[in-house]
């Protein structure tokens, strides 16, 4: 009975990890498309560029750690 519980727990863990990994992959693809399609040259001031850069840096930091 213990073996069956371990197998079920293992299958649920694999499913959960795969699901979360797929969500993160989808979100990173969306973020990549958004950042690559922004008209960076149309930003008028340095302040919005700095804010956007810091937001992107914070997002990367959260995904990496």
N, C-alpha and C positions, 0 to 999 in steps of 0.2 A: 504494500500500500504506500509506503514511503517513496518507493521508486516512481510510482505513478504520479505522486504529488510533485516530485522533482522534475519529471518530464513535462508536466503541465505548466509548472512555473517557468521552466526554460523556454517553452513555446510562447508563453505570454510575454516573456522578457524580449525575445527575438522580435515578436510582432510590434511591441511598444517601441523598441529602438528603431526598427525599420520605419515605422510611421513618423516618429519625431524627425528622423533623418530626412525623410521625404519632404516634410513640411519646411525644414530648414533649407533644403536644396531649392524648393520652389520659391521661397522668400528671397534667397540670394540671387536667383535668376531674375526675379522682378526688380530687385535693387540694382543689379548690374545693367539691365535694360534701361531703367529709369536714368541712371547716372550717365549712360552712354548716349542717350538721346536728348539730354538737356542741351539747350543752346547756351553753352558756357560763355561764348563771346558776346551774347546779348545782355549779360549782367552788367549793370551800369556802374556799380560801386564795388570797392574792395570789401566793404563790410558784409554784403550778402555772400560773397565768395568765401570769406572766412567762416561765416556761420554754417554754410553748406559743407565746407571742408571739415569743420569740427563735428558736425552731425554725422558725416560719413565715417570719420575716424572713430567716434563713439560707437557706431553701429558695428564696425569691424572689430573693435575691442571686445564688444559683448559676444560676438560670434566666436572669436578666437579663444576667449577664456571661459 
